[in-house]
Amino acid sequence: MSPASTPQTSWIDAFEGLSGLEDGARQELLARAVRMRLPAGARVFSPGESCANWLLVVSGSVRVQMIADTGREVVLYRVRNGEACLLTTACLLGEEAYGAEGVVEIETDGVAVPYPVFRRLLDISPRFRALVFAGFGQRITDILTKLEDVAFHRLDARLARLLLRRAQGGIVDATHQDIAADLGSAREVVSRQLKTFEKQGMVSLERGRITLADRDALNRLAELSGGSGEGTA
């Protein structure tokens, strides 16, 4: 992770828990962490690379994904405003290399905490330690929930939920490949399902864009997967 650094500001307050750090720990973070501006499309880390920093996102989005030998992508999770990267945390704790890649989705304001600082604060700061493990536990729960969704719930219901969740003004700006990666499915399978939705009058398809034509029908379908499909209109 090597983008140009930006001037240090009071970024700590963007993270719930960090703002309440002991004075010594807070000052060490401010003094030694590196604030960075990450452009869209930048690769933050890649499989096999060693992990030298704890990654935090002040604002923006970093997509963490795995790519199979076949080229199929599966999105594990996203690191967004006020969040730490689970994989980075795991690699630092286990002193392991990265097993997935992190790609910046939109311009992102990030912070890199060097490994020696991360380890020292774990040792001396109960509040820092609690924050790290609370975030770690929550993200593990999120990933297990996603695995359960992929393994046990119908694709059509999961696709309906995703469309409703990601729609802005009734429109989802995403390729079929992007959606397939989020769902842990193949692009061809997702494309066929979207075509079925279009024939049923639930969506209208354009290149790189999906318009929700019947939100009520999508919501009814989404509820079959055990969760509400309501998203931003």
C-alpha positions as CSV (number, residue, x, y, z in Angstrom):
1,M,0.0,0.0,0.0
2,S,2.0,2.9,-1.2
3,P,-0.1,5.9,-2.3
4,A,1.1,9.4,-1.4
5,S,0.4,10.4,2.2
6,T,-1.8,13.3,3.1
7,P,-1.5,15.7,6.0
8,Q,-2.5,14.3,9.4
9,T,-5.8,15.4,10.7
10,S,-8.0,14.3,13.6
11,W,-9.0,11.1,11.8
12,I,-9.3,9.1,15.1
13,D,-12.7,10.5,15.9
14,A,-14.1,8.8,12.8
15,F,-13.7,5.4,14.5
16,E,-16.0,4.4,17.3
17,G,-13.8,3.3,20.1
18,L,-10.6,5.0,19.0
19,S,-11.8,8.4,20.1
20,G,-11.9,7.1,23.7
21,L,-8.3,5.7,23.7
22,E,-6.0,6.4,26.6
23,D,-4.0,9.6,26.0
24,G,-0.7,7.8,25.4
25,A,-2.2,5.4,22.9
26,R,-4.0,8.2,21.1
27,Q,-0.9,10.3,20.7
28,E,1.2,7.3,19.5
29,L,-1.4,6.6,16.8
30,L,-1.6,10.2,15.7
31,A,2.2,10.4,15.6
32,R,3.0,7.2,13.8
33,A,0.0,6.2,11.6
34,V,0.1,7.2,8.0
35,R,-2.9,9.0,6.4
36,M,-3.3,8.1,2.7
37,R,-5.5,9.0,-0.2
38,L,-6.3,5.9,-2.2
39,P,-7.5,6.4,-5.8
40,A,-10.3,4.2,-7.2
41,G,-9.0,1.0,-8.8
42,A,-5.8,0.9,-6.6
43,R,-4.8,-2.5,-5.3
44,V,-4.2,-2.2,-1.6
45,F,-2.9,-5.7,-1.1
46,S,-2.6,-9.0,-3.1
47,P,-2.5,-12.7,-2.3
48,G,0.9,-13.8,-1.0
49,E,2.0,-10.4,0.1
50,S,3.2,-9.9,3.6
51,C,1.1,-7.6,5.8
52,A,3.0,-4.6,7.3
53,N,0.2,-2.3,8.3
54,W,-3.2,-2.3,10.0
55,L,-5.7,-0.9,7.4
56,L,-8.4,1.5,8.5
57,V,-10.9,3.4,6.2
58,V,-11.9,6.9,7.3
59,S,-14.2,7.3,4.3
60,G,-14.7,5.4,1.0
61,S,-14.7,1.7,0.2
62,V,-12.2,-1.1,-0.2
63,R,-13.5,-4.4,-1.7
64,V,-11.9,-7.5,-0.4
65,Q,-12.2,-10.4,-2.8
66,M,-10.9,-13.8,-3.8
67,I,-10.3,-14.8,-7.4
68,A,-10.3,-18.5,-8.4
69,D,-8.0,-20.0,-11.0
70,T,-11.0,-19.9,-13.4
71,G,-11.2,-16.1,-13.0
72,R,-14.4,-16.2,-11.0
73,E,-14.5,-13.5,-8.3
74,V,-16.1,-13.7,-4.9
75,V,-16.5,-10.6,-2.7
76,L,-15.8,-11.4,0.9
77,Y,-16.7,-8.0,2.4
78,R,-16.2,-4.3,2.0
79,V,-14.3,-2.0,4.4
80,R,-16.2,1.3,4.6
81,N,-16.3,4.5,6.7
82,G,-15.0,4.0,10.2
83,E,-14.1,0.3,9.7
84,A,-10.9,-1.8,9.9
85,C,-10.0,-4.6,7.5
86,L,-10.6,-8.0,8.9
87,L,-8.1,-9.8,6.7
88,T,-5.4,-7.3,7.6
89,T,-6.1,-7.8,11.3
90,A,-6.0,-11.6,10.9
91,C,-2.7,-11.5,9.0
92,L,-1.1,-9.2,11.6
93,L,-2.3,-11.4,14.5
94,G,-1.2,-14.6,12.8
95,E,1.8,-13.2,11.0
96,E,0.5,-14.7,7.8
97,A,0.5,-13.5,4.2
98,Y,-2.6,-12.1,2.5
99,G,-4.9,-14.8,1.1
100,A,-7.1,-12.4,-0.9
101,E,-6.9,-9.0,-2.6
102,G,-8.1,-5.5,-1.6
103,V,-9.3,-3.1,-4.3
104,V,-10.3,0.5,-3.8
105,E,-13.9,1.0,-5.2
106,I,-14.1,4.7,-4.8
107,E,-11.6,7.3,-3.8
108,T,-10.8,6.4,-0.2
109,D,-9.3,8.2,2.8
110,G,-7.3,5.5,4.6
111,V,-4.9,5.1,7.5
112,A,-2.1,2.6,7.8
113,V,-0.9,1.7,11.3
114,P,2.6,0.1,11.2
115,Y,2.8,-3.4,12.5
116,P,5.1,-2.5,15.5
117,V,2.6,0.2,16.6
118,F,-0.3,-2.2,16.2
119,R,1.4,-4.8,18.4
120,R,2.5,-2.3,21.0
121,L,-1.0,-0.8,21.4
122,L,-2.5,-4.3,21.7
123,D,-0.1,-4.9,24.6
124,I,-0.5,-1.6,26.5
125,S,-4.0,-0.3,25.6
126,P,-7.1,-2.3,26.9
127,R,-9.4,0.0,24.8
128,F,-7.4,-0.5,21.6
129,R,-7.4,-4.3,22.2
130,A,-11.1,-4.3,22.8
131,L,-11.7,-2.3,19.6
132,V,-9.6,-4.7,17.5
133,F,-11.2,-7.8,18.7
134,A,-14.8,-6.4,18.7
135,G,-14.4,-5.4,15.0
136,F,-12.8,-8.8,14.2
137,G,-15.6,-10.7,15.8
138,Q,-18.3,-8.7,14.1
139,R,-16.7,-9.1,10.7
140,I,-16.4,-12.9,11.2
141,T,-20.1,-13.0,12.0
142,D,-20.9,-11.0,8.8
143,I,-18.9,-13.4,6.6
144,L,-20.5,-16.5,8.2
145,T,-23.9,-15.0,7.5
146,K,-22.9,-14.5,3.9
147,L,-21.7,-18.1,3.6
148,E,-25.0,-19.3,5.1
149,D,-26.8,-17.1,2.6
150,V,-24.9,-18.6,-0.4
151,A,-25.2,-22.2,0.8
152,F,-28.8,-22.3,1.9
153,H,-30.9,-19.5,0.3
154,R,-32.3,-19.3,-3.2
155,L,-30.4,-17.3,-5.8
156,D,-33.5,-15.5,-7.1
157,A,-34.3,-14.3,-3.5
158,R,-30.7,-13.3,-2.8
159,L,-30.6,-11.4,-6.1
160,A,-33.8,-9.5,-5.3
161,R,-32.4,-8.5,-1.9
162,L,-29.2,-7.3,-3.4
163,L,-31.0,-5.2,-6.0
164,L,-33.3,-3.6,-3.4
165,R,-30.4,-2.9,-1.1
166,R,-28.2,-1.3,-3.8
167,A,-30.8,0.7,-5.7
168,Q,-30.4,4.4,-5.7
169,G,-33.5,6.2,-7.1
170,G,-34.8,2.9,-8.3
171,I,-31.6,2.2,-10.3
172,V,-28.6,-0.2,-9.7
173,D,-25.5,0.9,-11.5
174,A,-23.5,-2.3,-11.7
175,T,-22.5,-5.0,-14.2
176,H,-23.7,-8.5,-14.1
177,Q,-20.1,-9.5,-13.2
178,D,-20.1,-7.1,-10.2
179,I,-23.4,-8.5,-8.9
180,A,-22.3,-12.1,-9.4
181,A,-19.1,-11.5,-7.4
182,D,-21.2,-10.0,-4.6
183,L,-23.5,-13.0,-4.6
184,G,-20.8,-15.6,-4.9
185,S,-22.2,-16.9,-8.1
186,A,-21.3,-17.0,-11.8
187,R,-22.0,-14.1,-14.2
188,E,-23.9,-16.4,-16.6
189,V,-26.2,-17.6,-13.8
190,V,-26.9,-14.1,-12.6
191,S,-27.5,-12.9,-16.2
192,R,-30.1,-15.6,-16.8
193,Q,-31.9,-14.8,-13.5
194,L,-31.9,-11.1,-14.4
195,K,-33.4,-11.9,-17.8
196,T,-36.1,-13.9,-16.0
197,F,-36.8,-10.9,-13.7
198,E,-37.1,-8.7,-16.9
199,K,-39.6,-11.1,-18.5
200,Q,-41.6,-11.1,-15.3
201,G,-41.7,-7.3,-15.3
202,M,-39.7,-6.8,-12.2
203,V,-36.6,-5.0,-13.7
204,S,-35.5,-3.3,-16.9
205,L,-32.0,-4.1,-18.1
206,E,-29.5,-1.8,-19.8
207,R,-25.7,-2.2,-20.2
208,G,-24.2,-1.6,-16.7
209,R,-27.6,-0.5,-15.3
210,I,-30.7,-2.2,-13.8
211,T,-33.9,-0.3,-13.2
212,L,-36.3,-1.7,-10.7
213,A,-39.8,-1.8,-12.3
214,D,-41.8,-3.7,-9.6
215,R,-40.4,-3.2,-6.1
216,D,-43.3,-4.9,-4.5
217,A,-42.7,-8.1,-6.4
218,L,-39.0,-7.9,-5.6
219,N,-39.7,-7.4,-1.9
220,R,-42.0,-10.5,-1.9
221,L,-39.3,-12.6,-3.5
222,A,-36.6,-11.2,-1.2
223,E,-38.6,-12.3,1.9
224,L,-38.3,-15.9,0.7
225,S,-34.6,-15.8,1.8
226,G,-35.5,-14.9,5.4
227,G,-34.8,-11.1,5.3
228,S,-36.4,-7.9,4.4
229,G,-35.5,-6.6,0.9
230,E,-36.2,-3.0,1.6
231,G,-33.4,-0.7,0.5
232,T,-32.8,2.9,-0.4
233,A,-35.3,4.1,-3.0
